[in-house]
Amino acid sequence: MLRKIIQIDEDKCNGCGACAAACHEGAIGMVNGKARLLRDDYCDGLGDCLPACPTGAIRFVEREAAAYDEKAVLLHRQQKQKAPCACLGTQTHERAPHAAEDESQLRQWPVQIRLAPPSAPYFDGADLLIAADCTAYAYARFHQDFIRGRVALVGCPKLDSVDYSEKLGDILSHNDIRGITLVRMEVPCCGGMERAVRSALDKSGKSLPLHVAVLSTDGRLLSR
C-alpha cells in the first residue's frame, strides 16, 4: 500500500541511537553504527523519532510499504521485555542514590546530552547537573561534590559541533527542574556550554537558579 513512512539518510546519521530509543515500536535499529528502518510494518508513521535526531537524518516519504501491524508490534514488545539486553547505550534507567564516598554517585543513564530523552522520568523534580566532558577527569572529587544528589548530563560543544540549547530547552520546558549546576573548564571552548545553558533557560521561559562552577586545567576549583 502507498503510505507515509520514515526514511533515514545514513550519510547524515551520526550513530547516536537517539531515534532507536525514541521509536517505541522497535521499527528502528542500529546496524553497523547507523540507524536503519528494520521493518516497514513496525513503523506507525507518527514520527516520534524525528525530533530525537540531532542531525536531521530522518524525514517522511510516501512510498509503497507494508501496512502498520499493531499486533506484530505488541508481540515484539513482549518478546523484547522477556529477553535480556546487553546494550546500555540507548536504554534509559535510574539507579538508587549511593551514600558511600567511594561509590559512584551516578543516578541515571544515559548521561550524554544528545542521548537523553527529554521525557525521561528521572528529570521530574531533579536538581540538574550539566557538565563539560573534561570536568570529570580534571576534578578528583567530581562524583562527591557535583554528581551526588543530581541528575547528570555531559557534553562537549566543540567535539559534538551541535547547539545543545534546543535539547536542553526541551528538557527544562517539559519537566519540573528545581535548579541547574553547570560545571565547565576555564578554556574558551567551554564557553559554548555556558551559552547553551543560558539560551536554554531563556527558551524555556522559566526562572531557575543557575550555579556555574569553573575548573582550571590542573583541576582546581576557580569559582562556584
N, CA and C atoms as a LAMMPS dump frame, in Angstrom:
ITEM: TIMESTEP
0
ITEM: NUMBER OF ATOMS
672
ITEM: BOX BOUNDS ff ff ff
-5.0000000000000000e+02 5.0000000000000000e+02
-5.0000000000000000e+02 5.0000000000000000e+02
-5.0000000000000000e+02 5.0000000000000000e+02
ITEM: ATOMS id mol type element x y z
1 1 1 N 0.835 -1.193 0
2 1 2 C 0 0 0
3 1 3 C 0.873 1.247 0
4 2 1 N 0.331 2.34 -0.521
5 2 2 C 1.045 3.613 -0.546
6 2 3 C 0.738 4.369 0.747
7 3 1 N 1.791 4.648 1.523
8 3 2 C 1.551 5.356 2.777
9 3 3 C 2.784 6.147 3.202
10 4 1 N 2.59 6.991 4.22
11 4 2 C 3.677 7.805 4.758
12 4 3 C 4.52 6.963 5.697
13 5 1 N 5.85 7.052 5.512
14 5 2 C 6.755 6.247 6.324
15 5 3 C 8.088 6.986 6.414
16 6 1 N 8.886 6.671 7.421
17 6 2 C 10.153 7.391 7.591
18 6 3 C 11.21 6.889 6.605
19 7 1 N 12.173 7.775 6.354
20 7 2 C 13.352 7.414 5.558
21 7 3 C 14.568 7.988 6.256
22 8 1 N 15.609 7.182 6.395
23 8 2 C 16.809 7.583 7.129
24 8 3 C 17.966 7.786 6.153
25 9 1 N 18.571 8.961 6.212
26 9 2 C 19.746 9.27 5.396
27 9 3 C 20.993 8.826 6.165
28 10 1 N 21.588 7.714 5.767
29 10 2 C 22.738 7.167 6.506
30 10 3 C 23.95 8.081 6.451
31 11 1 N 24.049 8.911 5.415
32 11 2 C 25.173 9.843 5.339
33 11 3 C 25.09 10.902 6.439
34 12 1 N 23.863 11.292 6.814
35 12 2 C 23.681 12.29 7.87
36 12 3 C 23.679 11.665 9.261
37 13 1 N 23.379 10.378 9.335
38 13 2 C 23.282 9.705 10.632
39 13 3 C 24.644 9.663 11.318
40 14 1 N 24.678 10.086 12.597
41 14 2 C 25.94 10.053 13.345
42 14 3 C 26.037 8.859 14.291
43 15 1 N 25.025 7.993 14.259
44 15 2 C 25.076 6.776 15.059
45 15 3 C 24.8 6.945 16.529
46 16 1 N 24.155 8.047 16.926
47 16 2 C 23.934 8.288 18.354
48 16 3 C 22.903 7.338 18.955
49 17 1 N 21.989 6.821 18.135
50 17 2 C 20.988 5.877 18.624
51 17 3 C 19.765 6.505 19.266
52 18 1 N 19.666 7.838 19.26
53 18 2 C 18.534 8.508 19.901
54 18 3 C 17.215 8.151 19.232
55 19 1 N 17.225 7.984 17.911
56 19 2 C 15.984 7.65 17.2
57 19 3 C 15.504 6.256 17.567
58 20 1 N 16.432 5.322 17.711
59 20 2 C 16.065 3.959 18.088
60 20 3 C 15.449 3.925 19.484
61 21 1 N 15.976 4.772 20.377
62 21 2 C 15.415 4.851 21.724
63 21 3 C 14.042 5.49 21.71
64 22 1 N 13.818 6.435 20.788
65 22 2 C 12.538 7.143 20.721
66 22 3 C 11.452 6.331 20.029
67 23 1 N 11.85 5.324 19.236
68 23 2 C 10.877 4.517 18.49
69 23 3 C 10.313 3.429 19.396
70 24 1 N 9.113 3.645 19.909
71 24 2 C 8.513 2.695 20.851
72 24 3 C 8.089 1.396 20.168
73 25 1 N 7.955 1.422 18.861
74 25 2 C 7.5 0.237 18.141
75 25 3 C 8.644 -0.712 17.777
76 26 1 N 9.885 -0.257 17.883
77 26 2 C 11.021 -1.103 17.534
78 26 3 C 11.291 -1.173 16.048
79 27 1 N 10.788 -0.168 15.299
80 27 2 C 10.987 -0.176 13.852
81 27 3 C 12.414 0.197 13.467
82 28 1 N 13.103 0.946 14.34
83 28 2 C 14.454 1.422 14.037
84 28 3 C 15.462 0.662 14.873
85 29 1 N 16.558 0.272 14.262
86 29 2 C 17.652 -0.381 14.973
87 29 3 C 18.977 0.156 14.487
88 30 1 N 20.036 -0.17 15.213
89 30 2 C 21.378 0.265 14.836
90 30 3 C 22.09 -0.887 14.128
91 31 1 N 22.536 -0.631 12.909
92 31 2 C 23.225 -1.632 12.104
93 31 3 C 24.548 -1.038 11.64
94 32 1 N 25.65 -1.662 12.056
95 32 2 C 26.987 -1.173 11.694
96 32 3 C 27.171 0.295 12.025
97 33 1 N 26.654 0.684 13.208
98 33 2 C 26.845 2.055 13.68
99 33 3 C 25.926 3.081 13.059
100 34 1 N 24.92 2.664 12.295
101 34 2 C 23.992 3.583 11.654
102 34 3 C 22.553 3.164 11.949
103 35 1 N 21.666 4.165 12.048
104 35 2 C 20.257 3.876 12.257
105 35 3 C 19.648 3.323 10.971
106 36 1 N 18.761 2.342 11.121
107 36 2 C 18.135 1.747 9.943
108 36 3 C 16.688 1.359 10.262
109 37 1 N 15.793 1.598 9.307
110 37 2 C 14.42 1.129 9.434
111 37 3 C 14.421 -0.377 9.199
112 38 1 N 14.129 -1.135 10.247
113 38 2 C 14.252 -2.586 10.175
114 38 3 C 13.042 -3.247 9.539
115 39 1 N 11.856 -2.727 9.855
116 39 2 C 10.63 -3.317 9.317
117 39 3 C 9.605 -2.227 9.039
118 40 1 N 9.089 -2.218 7.816
119 40 2 C 8.066 -1.239 7.456
120 40 3 C 6.819 -1.395 8.312
121 41 1 N 6.431 -2.643 8.604
122 41 2 C 5.171 -2.856 9.313
123 41 3 C 5.248 -2.508 10.795
124 42 1 N 6.446 -2.162 11.3
125 42 2 C 6.585 -1.678 12.676
126 42 3 C 6.486 -0.156 12.747
127 43 1 N 6.586 0.523 11.632
128 43 2 C 6.584 1.992 11.605
129 43 3 C 5.141 2.49 11.5
130 44 1 N 4.687 3.235 12.543
131 44 2 C 3.302 3.717 12.538
132 44 3 C 3.132 5.027 11.786
133 45 1 N 4.24 5.627 11.334
134 45 2 C 4.152 6.863 10.553
135 45 3 C 3.865 8.109 11.365
136 46 1 N 3.981 8.017 12.711
137 46 2 C 3.715 9.182 13.557
138 46 3 C 4.955 10.036 13.789
139 47 1 N 6.11 9.451 13.626
140 47 2 C 7.347 10.224 13.627
141 47 3 C 7.89 10.658 14.969
142 48 1 N 7.719 9.835 16.028
143 48 2 C 8.331 10.171 17.317
144 48 3 C 9.853 10.268 17.215
145 49 1 N 10.403 9.589 16.206
146 49 2 C 11.858 9.569 16.05
147 49 3 C 12.411 10.869 15.463
148 50 1 N 11.586 11.623 14.732
149 50 2 C 12.09 12.802 14.027
150 50 3 C 12.714 13.842 14.955
151 51 1 N 12.009 14.289 16.018
152 51 2 C 12.609 15.305 16.883
153 51 3 C 13.786 14.796 17.701
154 52 1 N 13.932 13.465 17.824
155 52 2 C 15.042 12.907 18.598
156 52 3 C 16.357 12.955 17.825
157 53 1 N 16.287 13.061 16.492
158 53 2 C 17.508 13.021 15.676
159 53 3 C 18.214 14.369 15.691
160 54 1 N 19.479 14.423 16.165
161 54 2 C 20.189 15.704 16.247
162 54 3 C 20.744 16.199 14.915
163 55 1 N 20.762 15.355 13.888
164 55 2 C 21.373 15.742 12.612
165 55 3 C 20.364 15.91 11.482
166 56 1 N 19.082 15.691 11.757
167 56 2 C 18.07 15.813 10.716
168 56 3 C 18.16 14.728 9.656
169 57 1 N 18.582 13.533 10.076
170 57 2 C 18.773 12.436 9.116
171 57 3 C 17.478 11.704 8.782
172 58 1 N 16.39 12.014 9.482
173 58 2 C 15.131 11.293 9.285
174 58 3 C 14.076 12.23 8.706
175 59 1 N 13.348 11.74 7.735
176 59 2 C 12.244 12.515 7.164
177 59 3 C 11.139 11.564 6.73
178 60 1 N 9.97 12.125 6.445
179 60 2 C 8.857 11.34 5.943
180 60 3 C 8.9 11.272 4.422
181 61 1 N 8.573 10.11 3.893
182 61 2 C 8.362 9.953 2.447
183 61 3 C 7.054 9.181 2.262
184 62 1 N 6.514 9.255 1.08
185 62 2 C 5.338 8.461 0.745
186 62 3 C 5.738 7.432 -0.295
187 63 1 N 5.595 6.161 0.056
188 63 2 C 6.021 5.084 -0.846
189 63 3 C 5.225 3.823 -0.56
190 64 1 N 5.425 2.829 -1.406
191 64 2 C 4.816 1.528 -1.18
192 64 3 C 5.459 0.88 0.052
193 65 1 N 4.654 0.512 1.013
194 65 2 C 5.17 -0.1 2.238
195 65 3 C 4.093 -0.975 2.85
196 66 1 N 4.524 -1.953 3.612
197 66 2 C 3.575 -2.811 4.315
198 66 3 C 2.791 -1.982 5.32
199 67 1 N 1.55 -2.322 5.532
200 67 2 C 0.711 -1.61 6.488
201 67 3 C 1.248 -1.791 7.908
202 68 1 N 0.993 -0.781 8.74
203 68 2 C 1.396 -0.871 10.143
204 68 3 C 0.664 -2.033 10.807
205 69 1 N 1.425 -2.903 11.477
206 69 2 C 0.867 -4.112 12.091
207 69 3 C 0.977 -3.993 13.613
208 70 1 N -0.094 -3.504 14.225
209 70 2 C -0.066 -3.264 15.669
210 70 3 C 0.123 -4.56 16.457
211 71 1 N -0.489 -5.647 16.006
212 71 2 C -0.356 -6.924 16.704
213 71 3 C 1.094 -7.407 16.697
214 72 1 N 1.759 -7.256 15.548
215 72 2 C 3.159 -7.675 15.457
216 72 3 C 4.039 -6.829 16.365
217 73 1 N 3.728 -5.53 16.454
218 73 2 C 4.494 -4.636 17.318
219 73 3 C 4.326 -5.031 18.783
220 74 1 N 3.095 -5.316 19.202
221 74 2 C 2.839 -5.715 20.584
222 74 3 C 3.558 -7.018 20.925
223 75 1 N 3.549 -7.96 19.99
224 75 2 C 4.246 -9.224 20.199
225 75 3 C 5.751 -8.989 20.322
226 76 1 N 6.273 -8.109 19.467
227 76 2 C 7.697 -7.775 19.503
228 76 3 C 8.074 -7.162 20.849
229 77 1 N 7.223 -6.273 21.362
230 77 2 C 7.491 -5.646 22.66
231 77 3 C 7.529 -6.686 23.772
232 78 1 N 6.58 -7.6 23.74
233 78 2 C 6.53 -8.638 24.768
234 78 3 C 7.774 -9.51 24.743
235 79 1 N 8.219 -9.874 23.557
236 79 2 C 9.417 -10.696 23.423
237 79 3 C 10.654 -9.941 23.888
238 80 1 N 10.684 -8.636 23.589
239 80 2 C 11.835 -7.821 23.975
240 80 3 C 11.913 -7.667 25.486
241 81 1 N 10.754 -7.552 26.137
242 81 2 C 10.739 -7.408 27.584
243 81 3 C 11.228 -8.668 28.283
244 82 1 N 10.981 -9.803 27.656
245 82 2 C 11.404 -11.075 28.255
246 82 3 C 12.892 -11.336 28.05
247 83 1 N 13.436 -10.814 26.941
248 83 2 C 14.833 -11.119 26.604
249 83 3 C 15.77 -10.118 27.251
250 84 1 N 16.874 -10.583 27.887
251 84 2 C 17.868 -9.664 28.439
252 84 3 C 18.622 -8.952 27.331
253 85 1 N 18.994 -7.709 27.597
254 85 2 C 19.72 -6.914 26.596
255 85 3 C 21.013 -6.406 27.19
256 86 1 N 22.11 -6.606 26.48
257 86 2 C 23.422 -6.192 26.987
258 86 3 C 23.783 -4.777 26.585
259 87 1 N 22.985 -4.178 25.687
260 87 2 C 23.333 -2.84 25.197
261 87 3 C 22.77 -1.776 26.115
262 88 1 N 23.642 -0.949 26.73
263 88 2 C 23.195 0.111 27.623
264 88 3 C 23.164 1.46 26.944
265 89 1 N 23.631 1.536 25.713
266 89 2 C 23.828 2.831 25.074
267 89 3 C 22.593 3.668 24.943
268 90 1 N 21.444 3.058 24.618
269 90 2 C 20.254 3.852 24.403
270 90 3 C 19.139 3.509 25.371
271 91 1 N 19.394 2.669 26.373
272 91 2 C 18.386 2.363 27.364
273 91 3 C 18.373 3.443 28.436
274 92 1 N 17.175 3.8 28.87
275 92 2 C 17.028 4.783 29.924
276 92 3 C 16.752 4.069 31.232
277 93 1 N 17.548 4.334 32.26
278 93 2 C 17.248 3.748 33.552
279 93 3 C 17.769 4.631 34.662
280 94 1 N 17.244 4.402 35.848
281 94 2 C 17.595 5.207 37.009
282 94 3 C 18.065 4.289 38.115
283 95 1 N 19.09 4.737 38.831
284 95 2 C 19.614 3.951 39.931
285 95 3 C 19.316 4.645 41.25
286 96 1 N 19.252 3.859 42.301
287 96 2 C 19.095 4.448 43.622
288 96 3 C 20.372 5.191 43.982
289 97 1 N 20.266 6.344 44.66
290 97 2 C 21.467 7.103 45.016
291 97 3 C 22.337 6.355 46.012
292 98 1 N 23.648 6.553 45.9
293 98 2 C 24.603 5.911 46.804
294 98 3 C 25.038 6.899 47.874
295 99 1 N 25.371 6.373 49.023
296 99 2 C 25.817 7.232 50.12
297 99 3 C 27.312 7.118 50.356
298 100 1 N 27.912 5.999 50.033
299 100 2 C 29.326 5.785 50.318
300 100 3 C 30.211 6.692 49.48
301 101 1 N 31.252 7.211 50.094
302 101 2 C 32.154 8.154 49.433
303 101 3 C 32.867 7.521 48.246
304 102 1 N 33.173 6.222 48.329
305 102 2 C 33.982 5.596 47.292
306 102 3 C 33.13 4.925 46.215
307 103 1 N 31.819 5.166 46.198
308 103 2 C 30.959 4.582 45.187
309 103 3 C 30.501 5.639 44.195
310 104 1 N 30.156 5.167 43.014
311 104 2 C 29.641 6.077 42.001
312 104 3 C 28.359 6.74 42.482
313 105 1 N 28.23 8.031 42.222
314 105 2 C 27.029 8.775 42.593
315 105 3 C 26.074 8.955 41.416
316 106 1 N 26.407 8.349 40.282
317 106 2 C 25.575 8.493 39.091
318 106 3 C 24.235 7.797 39.3
319 107 1 N 23.142 8.523 39.027
320 107 2 C 21.807 8.022 39.333
321 107 3 C 21.046 7.545 38.105
322 108 1 N 21.475 7.905 36.901
323 108 2 C 20.669 7.585 35.725
324 108 3 C 21.559 7.353 34.511
325 109 1 N 20.956 6.802 33.479
326 109 2 C 21.621 6.539 32.194
327 109 3 C 20.598 6.739 31.097
328 110 1 N 20.963 7.326 29.947
329 110 2 C 22.279 7.807 29.533
330 110 3 C 22.627 9.166 30.135
331 111 1 N 23.892 9.565 29.973
332 111 2 C 24.339 10.847 30.505
333 111 3 C 24.668 11.849 29.401
334 112 1 N 24.897 11.392 28.19
335 112 2 C 25.19 12.315 27.099
336 112 3 C 23.955 13.152 26.774
337 113 1 N 24.146 14.456 26.639
338 113 2 C 23.035 15.362 26.36
339 113 3 C 22.276 14.916 25.121
340 114 1 N 22.989 14.509 24.095
341 114 2 C 22.351 14.154 22.825
342 114 3 C 21.505 12.889 22.936
343 115 1 N 21.793 12.031 23.888
344 115 2 C 21.081 10.757 24.004
345 115 3 C 19.947 10.786 25.014
346 116 1 N 19.944 11.747 25.912
347 116 2 C 18.951 11.763 26.98
348 116 3 C 17.577 12.171 26.453
349 117 1 N 16.551 11.335 26.628
350 117 2 C 15.201 11.7 26.179
351 117 3 C 14.621 12.792 27.07
352 118 1 N 14.106 13.889 26.513
353 118 2 C 13.539 14.968 27.341
354 118 3 C 12.409 14.496 28.244
355 119 1 N 11.738 13.403 27.865
356 119 2 C 10.602 12.914 28.648
357 119 3 C 11.002 11.873 29.687
358 120 1 N 12.297 11.634 29.89
359 120 2 C 12.733 10.624 30.86
360 120 3 C 12.199 10.962 32.25
361 121 1 N 11.642 9.992 32.974
362 121 2 C 11.01 10.281 34.271
363 121 3 C 11.958 10.819 35.326
364 122 1 N 13.25 10.535 35.22
365 122 2 C 14.17 10.99 36.26
366 122 3 C 14.394 12.502 36.247
367 123 1 N 13.935 13.205 35.209
368 123 2 C 14.103 14.657 35.165
369 123 3 C 13.118 15.384 36.073
370 124 1 N 11.945 14.8 36.301
371 124 2 C 10.934 15.49 37.098
372 124 3 C 11.394 15.665 38.544
373 125 1 N 11.398 16.913 39
374 125 2 C 11.808 17.236 40.357
375 125 3 C 13.299 17.148 40.589
376 126 1 N 14.083 17.121 39.51
377 126 2 C 15.529 16.898 39.632
378 126 3 C 16.309 18.193 39.821
379 127 1 N 17.395 18.071 40.551
380 127 2 C 18.462 19.068 40.505
381 127 3 C 19.377 18.624 39.373
382 128 1 N 19.522 19.47 38.365
383 128 2 C 20.208 19.068 37.133
384 128 3 C 21.664 19.51 37.137
385 129 1 N 22.549 18.57 36.833
386 129 2 C 23.969 18.877 36.634
387 129 3 C 24.274 18.799 35.152
388 130 1 N 24.804 19.876 34.592
389 130 2 C 25.24 19.894 33.197
390 130 3 C 26.74 20.157 33.216
391 131 1 N 27.503 19.226 32.67
392 131 2 C 28.954 19.305 32.801
393 131 3 C 29.658 19.097 31.471
394 132 1 N 30.718 19.847 31.266
395 132 2 C 31.588 19.615 30.123
396 132 3 C 32.333 18.3 30.33
397 133 1 N 32.559 17.581 29.232
398 133 2 C 33.161 16.242 29.318
399 133 3 C 34.429 16.203 30.166
400 134 1 N 35.277 17.187 30.011
401 134 2 C 36.605 17.147 30.643
402 134 3 C 36.557 17.335 32.158
403 135 1 N 35.474 17.882 32.676
404 135 2 C 35.461 18.245 34.093
405 135 3 C 35.617 17.036 35.017
406 136 1 N 34.998 15.924 34.64
407 136 2 C 35.07 14.74 35.499
408 136 3 C 36.488 14.184 35.578
409 137 1 N 37.278 14.424 34.54
410 137 2 C 38.672 13.958 34.535
411 137 3 C 39.588 14.932 35.275
412 138 1 N 39.239 16.201 35.247
413 138 2 C 40.102 17.22 35.846
414 138 3 C 39.921 17.315 37.354
415 139 1 N 38.716 17.06 37.839
416 139 2 C 38.405 17.308 39.251
417 139 3 C 38.231 15.986 39.989
418 140 1 N 39.077 15.737 40.97
419 140 2 C 39.143 14.422 41.613
420 140 3 C 37.869 14.054 42.363
421 141 1 N 37.214 15.021 42.973
422 141 2 C 36.024 14.737 43.77
423 141 3 C 34.742 15.057 42.997
424 142 1 N 34.753 14.816 41.71
425 142 2 C 33.619 15.201 40.867
426 142 3 C 32.322 14.508 41.292
427 143 1 N 32.396 13.212 41.568
428 143 2 C 31.183 12.48 41.963
429 143 3 C 30.638 12.996 43.292
430 144 1 N 31.513 13.164 44.266
431 144 2 C 31.068 13.562 45.588
432 144 3 C 30.575 15.013 45.634
433 145 1 N 31.273 15.914 44.936
434 145 2 C 30.952 17.337 45.031
435 145 3 C 29.913 17.805 44.026
436 146 1 N 29.762 17.09 42.902
437 146 2 C 28.858 17.585 41.87
438 146 3 C 27.737 16.601 41.49
439 147 1 N 28.052 15.327 41.289
440 147 2 C 27.028 14.391 40.838
441 147 3 C 26.089 13.992 41.972
442 148 1 N 26.579 13.902 43.173
443 148 2 C 25.778 13.433 44.302
444 148 3 C 24.448 14.196 44.392
445 149 1 N 23.344 13.451 44.362
446 149 2 C 22.029 14.043 44.519
447 149 3 C 21.483 14.744 43.283
448 150 1 N 22.2 14.651 42.161
449 150 2 C 21.76 15.342 40.952
450 150 3 C 21.62 14.364 39.785
451 151 1 N 20.837 14.775 38.793
452 151 2 C 20.768 14.077 37.517
453 151 3 C 21.803 14.706 36.601
454 152 1 N 22.717 13.901 36.074
455 152 2 C 23.878 14.426 35.359
456 152 3 C 23.74 14.307 33.842
457 153 1 N 24.111 15.382 33.152
458 153 2 C 24.208 15.387 31.694
459 153 3 C 25.567 15.944 31.311
460 154 1 N 26.217 15.317 30.331
461 154 2 C 27.543 15.763 29.921
462 154 3 C 27.594 15.958 28.413
463 155 1 N 28.537 16.782 27.987
464 155 2 C 28.707 17.012 26.557
465 155 3 C 29.882 17.931 26.299
466 156 1 N 30.24 18.075 25.039
467 156 2 C 31.307 18.98 24.628
468 156 3 C 30.876 19.655 23.329
469 157 1 N 30.537 20.941 23.368
470 157 2 C 30.067 21.618 22.158
471 157 3 C 31.111 21.695 21.054
472 158 1 N 32.387 21.613 21.428
473 158 2 C 33.438 21.675 20.411
474 158 3 C 33.538 20.352 19.657
475 159 1 N 33.478 19.234 20.376
476 159 2 C 33.6 17.921 19.738
477 159 3 C 32.321 17.518 19.025
478 160 1 N 31.173 17.8 19.639
479 160 2 C 29.9 17.414 19.038
480 160 3 C 29.485 18.332 17.906
481 161 1 N 29.96 19.575 17.926
482 161 2 C 29.621 20.563 16.897
483 161 3 C 28.109 20.71 16.739
484 162 1 N 27.413 20.747 17.88
485 162 2 C 25.963 20.942 17.861
486 162 3 C 25.603 22.013 18.881
487 163 1 N 24.423 22.582 18.702
488 163 2 C 23.888 23.546 19.648
489 163 3 C 23.023 22.796 20.652
490 164 1 N 23.496 22.7 21.886
491 164 2 C 22.759 21.968 22.908
492 164 3 C 21.532 22.71 23.401
493 165 1 N 21.404 23.981 23.083
494 165 2 C 20.358 24.788 23.705
495 165 3 C 18.958 24.273 23.409
496 166 1 N 18.741 23.743 22.198
497 166 2 C 17.404 23.245 21.854
498 166 3 C 17.04 22.022 22.682
499 167 1 N 17.969 21.07 22.789
500 167 2 C 17.706 19.847 23.561
501 167 3 C 17.532 20.182 25.042
502 168 1 N 18.416 21.026 25.567
503 168 2 C 18.308 21.4 26.975
504 168 3 C 17.04 22.2 27.23
505 169 1 N 16.665 23.035 26.266
506 169 2 C 15.429 23.794 26.398
507 169 3 C 14.217 22.89 26.49
508 170 1 N 14.208 21.802 25.705
509 170 2 C 13.112 20.832 25.766
510 170 3 C 13.053 20.166 27.143
511 171 1 N 14.222 19.808 27.667
512 171 2 C 14.275 19.16 28.978
513 171 3 C 13.741 20.097 30.059
514 172 1 N 14.149 21.366 30.007
515 172 2 C 13.7 22.328 31.008
516 172 3 C 12.214 22.635 30.864
517 173 1 N 11.728 22.701 29.63
518 173 2 C 10.333 23.063 29.386
519 173 3 C 9.363 21.978 29.809
520 174 1 N 9.754 20.712 29.623
521 174 2 C 8.822 19.599 29.828
522 174 3 C 8.941 18.942 31.195
523 175 1 N 9.801 19.476 32.056
524 175 2 C 9.995 18.84 33.352
525 175 3 C 10.073 19.884 34.465
526 176 1 N 9.784 19.425 35.669
527 176 2 C 9.84 20.297 36.843
528 176 3 C 11.255 20.264 37.42
529 177 1 N 12.163 20.941 36.74
530 177 2 C 13.56 21.011 37.191
531 177 3 C 13.66 22.022 38.334
532 178 1 N 14.352 21.65 39.406
533 178 2 C 14.43 22.53 40.578
534 178 3 C 15.558 23.544 40.462
535 179 1 N 16.642 23.165 39.828
536 179 2 C 17.775 24.063 39.683
537 179 3 C 18.844 23.435 38.816
538 180 1 N 19.794 24.249 38.373
539 180 2 C 20.837 23.777 37.457
540 180 3 C 22.205 24.128 38.021
541 181 1 N 23.096 23.159 38.006
542 181 2 C 24.515 23.395 38.28
543 181 3 C 25.287 23.108 37.005
544 182 1 N 26.029 24.084 36.535
545 182 2 C 26.858 23.923 35.342
546 182 3 C 28.324 23.857 35.765
547 183 1 N 29.019 22.816 35.327
548 183 2 C 30.453 22.695 35.608
549 183 3 C 31.192 22.735 34.278
550 184 1 N 32.097 23.686 34.145
551 184 2 C 32.837 23.86 32.9
552 184 3 C 34.308 24.09 33.204
553 185 1 N 35.124 23.932 32.187
554 185 2 C 36.543 24.228 32.318
555 185 3 C 36.783 25.717 32.039
556 186 1 N 37.972 26.202 32.391
557 186 2 C 38.29 27.608 32.169
558 186 3 C 38.59 27.921 30.704
559 187 1 N 38.754 26.883 29.862
560 187 2 C 39.147 27.079 28.465
561 187 3 C 38.014 27.72 27.669
562 188 1 N 38.34 28.505 26.626
563 188 2 C 37.317 29.246 25.882
564 188 3 C 36.227 28.389 25.263
565 189 1 N 36.572 27.178 24.781
566 189 2 C 35.55 26.365 24.107
567 189 3 C 34.424 25.969 25.049
568 190 1 N 34.691 25.941 26.362
569 190 2 C 33.645 25.606 27.323
570 190 3 C 32.635 26.739 27.461
571 191 1 N 32.979 27.91 26.926
572 191 2 C 32.014 28.999 26.932
573 191 3 C 30.775 28.643 26.137
574 192 1 N 30.938 27.767 25.133
575 192 2 C 29.792 27.326 24.339
576 192 3 C 28.787 26.561 25.175
577 193 1 N 29.278 25.804 26.162
578 193 2 C 28.384 25.073 27.044
579 193 3 C 27.568 26.038 27.9
580 194 1 N 28.225 27.04 28.439
581 194 2 C 27.512 28.006 29.274
582 194 3 C 26.497 28.8 28.46
583 195 1 N 26.87 29.186 27.248
584 195 2 C 25.925 29.925 26.397
585 195 3 C 24.693 29.062 26.08
586 196 1 N 24.931 27.76 25.837
587 196 2 C 23.818 26.862 25.524
588 196 3 C 22.867 26.733 26.707
589 197 1 N 23.41 26.636 27.914
590 197 2 C 22.575 26.506 29.105
591 197 3 C 21.752 27.768 29.332
592 198 1 N 22.399 28.922 29.192
593 198 2 C 21.68 30.187 29.401
594 198 3 C 20.627 30.392 28.311
595 199 1 N 20.946 30.008 27.089
596 199 2 C 19.977 30.103 25.998
597 199 3 C 18.794 29.168 26.234
598 200 1 N 19.08 27.959 26.731
599 200 2 C 18.009 27.002 27.027
600 200 3 C 17.075 27.534 28.105
601 201 1 N 17.646 28.191 29.106
602 201 2 C 16.824 28.796 30.155
603 201 3 C 15.903 29.853 29.567
604 202 1 N 16.444 30.679 28.681
605 202 2 C 15.625 31.707 28.034
606 202 3 C 14.502 31.081 27.212
607 203 1 N 14.833 30.027 26.455
608 203 2 C 13.83 29.379 25.611
609 203 3 C 12.732 28.715 26.431
610 204 1 N 13.087 28.214 27.592
611 204 2 C 12.109 27.515 28.424
612 204 3 C 11.128 28.477 29.071
613 205 1 N 11.52 29.731 29.197
614 205 2 C 10.661 30.719 29.84
615 205 3 C 10.573 30.562 31.346
616 206 1 N 11.476 29.76 31.917
617 206 2 C 11.446 29.518 33.36
618 206 3 C 12.56 30.287 34.06
619 207 1 N 12.301 30.633 35.306
620 207 2 C 13.312 31.291 36.125
621 207 3 C 13.837 30.274 37.131
622 208 1 N 14.966 29.658 36.798
623 208 2 C 15.547 28.618 37.648
624 208 3 C 16.899 29.069 38.171
625 209 1 N 17.243 28.688 39.395
626 209 2 C 18.581 29.019 39.905
627 209 3 C 19.663 28.319 39.082
628 210 1 N 20.681 29.069 38.684
629 210 2 C 21.801 28.529 37.911
630 210 3 C 23.1 28.836 38.644
631 211 1 N 23.846 27.777 38.966
632 211 2 C 25.144 27.931 39.619
633 211 3 C 26.216 27.43 38.65
634 212 1 N 27.224 28.252 38.407
635 212 2 C 28.289 27.911 37.462
636 212 3 C 29.589 27.693 38.218
637 213 1 N 30.169 26.495 38.07
638 213 2 C 31.473 26.184 38.66
639 213 3 C 32.498 26.099 37.538
640 214 1 N 33.629 26.763 37.725
641 214 2 C 34.687 26.799 36.708
642 214 3 C 35.924 26.099 37.258
643 215 1 N 36.46 25.161 36.481
644 215 2 C 37.646 24.412 36.882
645 215 3 C 38.848 24.828 36.054
646 216 1 N 40.008 24.829 36.676
647 216 2 C 41.246 25.071 35.936
648 216 3 C 41.687 23.781 35.26
649 217 1 N 42.597 23.891 34.315
650 217 2 C 43.066 22.699 33.605
651 217 3 C 43.889 21.777 34.495
652 218 1 N 44.348 22.271 35.646
653 218 2 C 45.07 21.387 36.574
654 218 3 C 44.169 20.931 37.73
655 219 1 N 42.841 21.09 37.541
656 219 2 C 41.893 20.501 38.484
657 219 3 C 41.515 21.327 39.669
658 220 1 N 41.846 22.605 39.685
659 220 2 C 41.454 23.453 40.812
660 220 3 C 40.074 24.062 40.569
661 221 1 N 39.318 24.24 41.654
662 221 2 C 38.015 24.883 41.563
663 221 3 C 38.224 26.383 41.638
664 222 1 N 38.034 27.073 40.513
665 222 2 C 38.302 28.503 40.441
666 222 3 C 37.136 29.334 40.964
667 223 1 N 35.923 28.898 40.676
668 223 2 C 34.753 29.625 41.162
669 223 3 C 33.582 28.665 41.24
670 224 1 N 32.646 29.012 42.152
671 224 2 C 31.473 28.159 42.329
672 224 3 C 30.316 29 42.853
